[in-house]
Amino acid sequence: MDIAKLSDRVTHDLRKAISAELSLEERLAIEKIVVQALLDATGKTHEAYKSVASKCCGPEADLAHKIQAQMDKKRDMLIANLVSMR
């Protein structure tokens, strides 16, 4: 699932769960919190996968470096997309 769609869905679900009407500033604050939480989660997941890839490919360090470079590139693209949503 696309991070932008996921953050929109979570923000929408939060708005439905809160009975009071929220101002634009409050809605933007909620969206910012959701996006930051997703960034944190994807960052931790990225680090965990990178660590596992490095361990399982010990003698094949070149392969591990290629995997790490691809993951870093994808993470950077994800962060750029999330930042552009703000």
N, C-alpha and C positions, 0 to 999 in steps of 0.2 A: 504494500500500500504506500502511496505517495505521502511524504511527510506533511505537505501542505494540506492534503485532504484529511489526513489523520488529525492534525491540529485543529482544522475547521470543525470536524465532527466532535472532537472532545470539547471544544469551546461551546459549540451548539448544545451539547448534552449538559454542560455545566449551567448554561443559561436556562435551560428547561428545568433543571433541578432546583435552581434558586427561585423562590417565589416572588421576590421583589424585582421590580423593573430596574435594570442597570443603566447607568449613564454610559455615554460613549467612552469616557475615560476609564470607567470600570471594566467595560468589555475589552478595551485595548490592553488593560493591565492583565486581565485573565488570559488573553491570547499570548501576551508576552511571557507569562509564567508557563503556559503550556509549551510554547516553542522552546523555552530554555530547558524545561524538563526533558523534552524530546532530544535536544542537543546533548544534554548530560547523559541520557540513556544510550544514545547512539555512540557517544564518545567512549563510554565504559565498555560497551559491547565490542567496539572496534579494537580497543586495547586488549581485551580478552582474546579475541580471535587472532590478533597479531601475535600474542604471546604463545598461543597454542600452535599456530603455524610455524613459529620459530623453533619450538621444542620438537615438534614432530618431524621437522625437516633438518634436524641438527647437522648431519654431514653434508646435506645438500644446501648449503648456505646461499648459493646463488638463487635457487628456487625460492627460498624464504624471502630473500631481498626483493625478488620480482613480485611476490605476493604482497609484501609489505608496501611496495611502491604503488601497486594497483589499489590497495585498500586506502592508502593515504590520499590518492587522487580522488577516489570516490567520496571519502570523508570531506575533502575540501570542496567538492562539488555540492555535497549535501549542505554544508555550512553556508556556502554562497547562496544556494536556493532559499534557505531559511532566513538568512539576513535580508534577502530581497523581499521577503514577505512582510517585513516590519513596516 
